[in-house]
Amino acid sequence: MFDAADGTAFTHEQGARARKLFAAVVLAALDDAIADDKKYGNGPEQIARWARSRDGREVLSCAGIDPNERVVAGLMEFVAKGVRTSVALSREESERRAAAEAEAEAA
């Protein structure tokens, strides 16, 4: 049967899976706000409204993100850039950004 260490490890693993699930919900909310920004022009306001709502604060907390105004400002800035989350998280985008920053420092 399970001993205490196995039970703790299982509980920790379940918590990590739950955090990943809620992080996916945050990414979906960002993608929705980006789509609305392109269509209606109100994406940053929409993500801010969601992040400040009770449900938004709960989802952010469950994802391991402290739902404070600094986070809301960061979410708004991300949506304003208009880069989809799948693109922003890709290796190619990271390499492109790093190359652009290196060129800016060299100039």
PyMOL commands that place a pseudoatom at each C-alpha (Angstrom):
pseudoatom trace, name=CA, resn=MET, resi=1, chain=A, elem=C, hetatm=0, pos=[0.000, 0.000, 0.000]
pseudoatom trace, name=CA, resn=PHE, resi=2, chain=A, elem=C, hetatm=0, pos=[1.011, 3.655, -0.005]
pseudoatom trace, name=CA, resn=ASP, resi=3, chain=A, elem=C, hetatm=0, pos=[3.207, 5.018, 2.730]
pseudoatom trace, name=CA, resn=ALA, resi=4, chain=A, elem=C, hetatm=0, pos=[3.305, 8.700, 3.758]
pseudoatom trace, name=CA, resn=ALA, resi=5, chain=A, elem=C, hetatm=0, pos=[6.006, 9.617, 1.226]
pseudoatom trace, name=CA, resn=ASP, resi=6, chain=A, elem=C, hetatm=0, pos=[4.046, 8.064, -1.638]
pseudoatom trace, name=CA, resn=GLY, resi=7, chain=A, elem=C, hetatm=0, pos=[0.912, 9.911, -0.554]
pseudoatom trace, name=CA, resn=THR, resi=8, chain=A, elem=C, hetatm=0, pos=[2.748, 13.228, -0.384]
pseudoatom trace, name=CA, resn=ALA, resi=9, chain=A, elem=C, hetatm=0, pos=[4.361, 12.680, -3.784]
pseudoatom trace, name=CA, resn=PHE, resi=10, chain=A, elem=C, hetatm=0, pos=[0.993, 11.785, -5.323]
pseudoatom trace, name=CA, resn=THR, resi=11, chain=A, elem=C, hetatm=0, pos=[-0.650, 14.859, -3.791]
pseudoatom trace, name=CA, resn=HIS, resi=12, chain=A, elem=C, hetatm=0, pos=[2.162, 17.100, -5.048]
pseudoatom trace, name=CA, resn=GLU, resi=13, chain=A, elem=C, hetatm=0, pos=[1.876, 15.602, -8.539]
pseudoatom trace, name=CA, resn=GLN, resi=14, chain=A, elem=C, hetatm=0, pos=[-1.879, 16.190, -8.590]
pseudoatom trace, name=CA, resn=GLY, resi=15, chain=A, elem=C, hetatm=0, pos=[-1.337, 19.799, -7.493]
pseudoatom trace, name=CA, resn=ALA, resi=16, chain=A, elem=C, hetatm=0, pos=[1.182, 20.356, -10.263]
pseudoatom trace, name=CA, resn=ARG, resi=17, chain=A, elem=C, hetatm=0, pos=[-1.262, 18.950, -12.829]
pseudoatom trace, name=CA, resn=ALA, resi=18, chain=A, elem=C, hetatm=0, pos=[-4.025, 21.207, -11.522]
pseudoatom trace, name=CA, resn=ARG, resi=19, chain=A, elem=C, hetatm=0, pos=[-1.758, 24.276, -11.758]
pseudoatom trace, name=CA, resn=LYS, resi=20, chain=A, elem=C, hetatm=0, pos=[-0.928, 23.375, -15.369]
pseudoatom trace, name=CA, resn=LEU, resi=21, chain=A, elem=C, hetatm=0, pos=[-4.627, 23.045, -16.155]
pseudoatom trace, name=CA, resn=PHE, resi=22, chain=A, elem=C, hetatm=0, pos=[-5.409, 26.487, -14.712]
pseudoatom trace, name=CA, resn=ALA, resi=23, chain=A, elem=C, hetatm=0, pos=[-2.365, 27.957, -16.499]
pseudoatom trace, name=CA, resn=ALA, resi=24, chain=A, elem=C, hetatm=0, pos=[-3.886, 26.663, -19.746]
pseudoatom trace, name=CA, resn=VAL, resi=25, chain=A, elem=C, hetatm=0, pos=[-7.101, 28.519, -18.871]
pseudoatom trace, name=CA, resn=VAL, resi=26, chain=A, elem=C, hetatm=0, pos=[-5.078, 31.731, -18.402]
pseudoatom trace, name=CA, resn=LEU, resi=27, chain=A, elem=C, hetatm=0, pos=[-3.422, 31.213, -21.802]
pseudoatom trace, name=CA, resn=ALA, resi=28, chain=A, elem=C, hetatm=0, pos=[-6.838, 30.655, -23.396]
pseudoatom trace, name=CA, resn=ALA, resi=29, chain=A, elem=C, hetatm=0, pos=[-8.125, 33.875, -21.806]
pseudoatom trace, name=CA, resn=LEU, resi=30, chain=A, elem=C, hetatm=0, pos=[-5.105, 35.719, -23.221]
pseudoatom trace, name=CA, resn=ASP, resi=31, chain=A, elem=C, hetatm=0, pos=[-5.739, 34.284, -26.691]
pseudoatom trace, name=CA, resn=ASP, resi=32, chain=A, elem=C, hetatm=0, pos=[-9.406, 35.293, -26.487]
pseudoatom trace, name=CA, resn=ALA, resi=33, chain=A, elem=C, hetatm=0, pos=[-8.443, 38.825, -25.477]
pseudoatom trace, name=CA, resn=ILE, resi=34, chain=A, elem=C, hetatm=0, pos=[-5.919, 39.037, -28.332]
pseudoatom trace, name=CA, resn=ALA, resi=35, chain=A, elem=C, hetatm=0, pos=[-8.583, 37.896, -30.802]
pseudoatom trace, name=CA, resn=ASP, resi=36, chain=A, elem=C, hetatm=0, pos=[-11.026, 40.475, -29.420]
pseudoatom trace, name=CA, resn=ASP, resi=37, chain=A, elem=C, hetatm=0, pos=[-8.332, 43.146, -29.626]
pseudoatom trace, name=CA, resn=LYS, resi=38, chain=A, elem=C, hetatm=0, pos=[-7.859, 42.425, -33.319]
pseudoatom trace, name=CA, resn=LYS, resi=39, chain=A, elem=C, hetatm=0, pos=[-11.603, 42.302, -33.955]
pseudoatom trace, name=CA, resn=TYR, resi=40, chain=A, elem=C, hetatm=0, pos=[-13.021, 44.994, -31.645]
pseudoatom trace, name=CA, resn=GLY, resi=41, chain=A, elem=C, hetatm=0, pos=[-9.963, 46.842, -30.293]
pseudoatom trace, name=CA, resn=ASN, resi=42, chain=A, elem=C, hetatm=0, pos=[-10.753, 46.238, -26.608]
pseudoatom trace, name=CA, resn=GLY, resi=43, chain=A, elem=C, hetatm=0, pos=[-8.468, 43.292, -25.751]
pseudoatom trace, name=CA, resn=PRO, resi=44, chain=A, elem=C, hetatm=0, pos=[-6.389, 44.872, -22.964]
pseudoatom trace, name=CA, resn=GLU, resi=45, chain=A, elem=C, hetatm=0, pos=[-9.503, 46.193, -21.211]
pseudoatom trace, name=CA, resn=GLN, resi=46, chain=A, elem=C, hetatm=0, pos=[-11.170, 42.800, -21.516]
pseudoatom trace, name=CA, resn=ILE, resi=47, chain=A, elem=C, hetatm=0, pos=[-8.252, 40.860, -19.994]
pseudoatom trace, name=CA, resn=ALA, resi=48, chain=A, elem=C, hetatm=0, pos=[-7.998, 43.446, -17.203]
pseudoatom trace, name=CA, resn=ARG, resi=49, chain=A, elem=C, hetatm=0, pos=[-11.718, 43.109, -16.460]
pseudoatom trace, name=CA, resn=TRP, resi=50, chain=A, elem=C, hetatm=0, pos=[-11.385, 39.310, -16.412]
pseudoatom trace, name=CA, resn=ALA, resi=51, chain=A, elem=C, hetatm=0, pos=[-8.247, 39.326, -14.231]
pseudoatom trace, name=CA, resn=ARG, resi=52, chain=A, elem=C, hetatm=0, pos=[-9.879, 41.649, -11.710]
pseudoatom trace, name=CA, resn=SER, resi=53, chain=A, elem=C, hetatm=0, pos=[-13.095, 39.611, -11.574]
pseudoatom trace, name=CA, resn=ARG, resi=54, chain=A, elem=C, hetatm=0, pos=[-13.659, 37.038, -8.845]
pseudoatom trace, name=CA, resn=ASP, resi=55, chain=A, elem=C, hetatm=0, pos=[-13.399, 34.164, -11.340]
pseudoatom trace, name=CA, resn=GLY, resi=56, chain=A, elem=C, hetatm=0, pos=[-10.262, 35.609, -12.906]
pseudoatom trace, name=CA, resn=ARG, resi=57, chain=A, elem=C, hetatm=0, pos=[-8.563, 36.067, -9.535]
pseudoatom trace, name=CA, resn=GLU, resi=58, chain=A, elem=C, hetatm=0, pos=[-9.485, 32.502, -8.606]
pseudoatom trace, name=CA, resn=VAL, resi=59, chain=A, elem=C, hetatm=0, pos=[-8.095, 31.068, -11.862]
pseudoatom trace, name=CA, resn=LEU, resi=60, chain=A, elem=C, hetatm=0, pos=[-4.889, 33.105, -11.566]
pseudoatom trace, name=CA, resn=SER, resi=61, chain=A, elem=C, hetatm=0, pos=[-4.430, 31.949, -7.964]
pseudoatom trace, name=CA, resn=CYS, resi=62, chain=A, elem=C, hetatm=0, pos=[-5.000, 28.317, -8.899]
pseudoatom trace, name=CA, resn=ALA, resi=63, chain=A, elem=C, hetatm=0, pos=[-2.446, 28.701, -11.709]
pseudoatom trace, name=CA, resn=GLY, resi=64, chain=A, elem=C, hetatm=0, pos=[0.108, 29.863, -9.150]
pseudoatom trace, name=CA, resn=ILE, resi=65, chain=A, elem=C, hetatm=0, pos=[-0.037, 33.525, -10.229]
pseudoatom trace, name=CA, resn=ASP, resi=66, chain=A, elem=C, hetatm=0, pos=[-0.553, 36.231, -7.605]
pseudoatom trace, name=CA, resn=PRO, resi=67, chain=A, elem=C, hetatm=0, pos=[-3.570, 38.221, -8.871]
pseudoatom trace, name=CA, resn=ASN, resi=68, chain=A, elem=C, hetatm=0, pos=[-2.280, 41.752, -8.191]
pseudoatom trace, name=CA, resn=GLU, resi=69, chain=A, elem=C, hetatm=0, pos=[-2.276, 44.931, -10.269]
pseudoatom trace, name=CA, resn=ARG, resi=70, chain=A, elem=C, hetatm=0, pos=[1.253, 44.313, -11.512]
pseudoatom trace, name=CA, resn=VAL, resi=71, chain=A, elem=C, hetatm=0, pos=[0.085, 41.037, -13.040]
pseudoatom trace, name=CA, resn=VAL, resi=72, chain=A, elem=C, hetatm=0, pos=[-2.969, 42.741, -14.559]
pseudoatom trace, name=CA, resn=ALA, resi=73, chain=A, elem=C, hetatm=0, pos=[-0.705, 45.365, -16.135]
pseudoatom trace, name=CA, resn=GLY, resi=74, chain=A, elem=C, hetatm=0, pos=[1.538, 42.622, -17.540]
pseudoatom trace, name=CA, resn=LEU, resi=75, chain=A, elem=C, hetatm=0, pos=[-1.433, 40.760, -18.999]
pseudoatom trace, name=CA, resn=MET, resi=76, chain=A, elem=C, hetatm=0, pos=[-2.686, 43.983, -20.597]
pseudoatom trace, name=CA, resn=GLU, resi=77, chain=A, elem=C, hetatm=0, pos=[0.762, 44.678, -22.073]
pseudoatom trace, name=CA, resn=PHE, resi=78, chain=A, elem=C, hetatm=0, pos=[0.963, 41.129, -23.459]
pseudoatom trace, name=CA, resn=VAL, resi=79, chain=A, elem=C, hetatm=0, pos=[-2.446, 41.452, -25.121]
pseudoatom trace, name=CA, resn=ALA, resi=80, chain=A, elem=C, hetatm=0, pos=[-1.538, 44.873, -26.530]
pseudoatom trace, name=CA, resn=LYS, resi=81, chain=A, elem=C, hetatm=0, pos=[1.484, 43.333, -28.289]
pseudoatom trace, name=CA, resn=GLY, resi=82, chain=A, elem=C, hetatm=0, pos=[-0.908, 41.062, -30.171]
pseudoatom trace, name=CA, resn=VAL, resi=83, chain=A, elem=C, hetatm=0, pos=[1.345, 37.978, -30.230]
pseudoatom trace, name=CA, resn=ARG, resi=84, chain=A, elem=C, hetatm=0, pos=[-0.610, 34.741, -29.748]
pseudoatom trace, name=CA, resn=THR, resi=85, chain=A, elem=C, hetatm=0, pos=[0.457, 32.671, -26.744]
pseudoatom trace, name=CA, resn=SER, resi=86, chain=A, elem=C, hetatm=0, pos=[1.406, 29.673, -28.885]
pseudoatom trace, name=CA, resn=VAL, resi=87, chain=A, elem=C, hetatm=0, pos=[3.760, 31.874, -30.903]
pseudoatom trace, name=CA, resn=ALA, resi=88, chain=A, elem=C, hetatm=0, pos=[5.157, 33.652, -27.859]
pseudoatom trace, name=CA, resn=LEU, resi=89, chain=A, elem=C, hetatm=0, pos=[5.956, 30.336, -26.181]
pseudoatom trace, name=CA, resn=SER, resi=90, chain=A, elem=C, hetatm=0, pos=[7.646, 28.831, -29.237]
pseudoatom trace, name=CA, resn=ARG, resi=91, chain=A, elem=C, hetatm=0, pos=[11.402, 28.395, -29.436]
pseudoatom trace, name=CA, resn=GLU, resi=92, chain=A, elem=C, hetatm=0, pos=[11.654, 30.293, -32.717]
pseudoatom trace, name=CA, resn=GLU, resi=93, chain=A, elem=C, hetatm=0, pos=[10.025, 33.380, -31.235]
pseudoatom trace, name=CA, resn=SER, resi=94, chain=A, elem=C, hetatm=0, pos=[12.347, 33.238, -28.221]
pseudoatom trace, name=CA, resn=GLU, resi=95, chain=A, elem=C, hetatm=0, pos=[15.387, 32.976, -30.472]
pseudoatom trace, name=CA, resn=ARG, resi=96, chain=A, elem=C, hetatm=0, pos=[14.143, 35.839, -32.670]
pseudoatom trace, name=CA, resn=ARG, resi=97, chain=A, elem=C, hetatm=0, pos=[13.602, 38.079, -29.634]
pseudoatom trace, name=CA, resn=ALA, resi=98, chain=A, elem=C, hetatm=0, pos=[17.036, 37.211, -28.229]
pseudoatom trace, name=CA, resn=ALA, resi=99, chain=A, elem=C, hetatm=0, pos=[18.660, 38.020, -31.602]
pseudoatom trace, name=CA, resn=ALA, resi=100, chain=A, elem=C, hetatm=0, pos=[16.789, 41.339, -31.794]
pseudoatom trace, name=CA, resn=GLU, resi=101, chain=A, elem=C, hetatm=0, pos=[17.905, 42.266, -28.281]
pseudoatom trace, name=CA, resn=ALA, resi=102, chain=A, elem=C, hetatm=0, pos=[21.513, 41.327, -29.101]
pseudoatom trace, name=CA, resn=GLU, resi=103, chain=A, elem=C, hetatm=0, pos=[21.413, 43.526, -32.200]
pseudoatom trace, name=CA, resn=ALA, resi=104, chain=A, elem=C, hetatm=0, pos=[19.960, 46.405, -30.195]
pseudoatom trace, name=CA, resn=GLU, resi=105, chain=A, elem=C, hetatm=0, pos=[22.733, 46.102, -27.598]
pseudoatom trace, name=CA, resn=ALA, resi=106, chain=A, elem=C, hetatm=0, pos=[25.428, 45.903, -30.276]
pseudoatom trace, name=CA, resn=ALA, resi=107, chain=A, elem=C, hetatm=0, pos=[24.196, 49.049, -32.023]
for i in range(1, 107): cmd.bond("trace and resi %d" % i, "trace and resi %d" % (i + 1))
show_as sticks, trace
zoom trace
